[in-house]
Amino acid sequence: MHVHASDSKLTESSSAKFFVKSDGSTIIQHRGMLKEHEISKIQRYIKNHYLEMYELWIESSPNGFFN
């Protein structure tokens, strides 16, 4: 699963892209225009809520989140 985050427009060029691992940790593919403290805050949020995010993804996708 991946997550886009931005403090302005949610466009590919200005948003950060986080890939979420099965344990809730993240790999940042693109930092976008976010500052380091904003990225850290988003990573903490993802870590605390990744299971809920996966559950919502499962509900929305017939393929689950690993396919």
Residue, then its C-alpha position, 0 to 999 in steps of 0.5 A: m500500500h502507498v500513501h500520498a501526503s501534501d500540505s498544499k495541492l495533492t499532485e504527484s509533483s508536490s506530494a510525498k509518497f510513502f510505501v507502507k510495509s506490513d509492520g506499519s513502517t514506511i519507505i519514502q519514495h518522494r519527499g514532495m514539498l514537506k518539511e522533515h517534521e511534517i514527514s515524521k508526523i505523517q510516519r507516526y500517524i501511519k504507524n499508529h493507524y496502518l491496520e485500519m488503513y489496510e482494513l479500509w483498503i481490503e474493503s475497497s479492493p477485490n484484490g486486497f493490498f498485496n496483489 
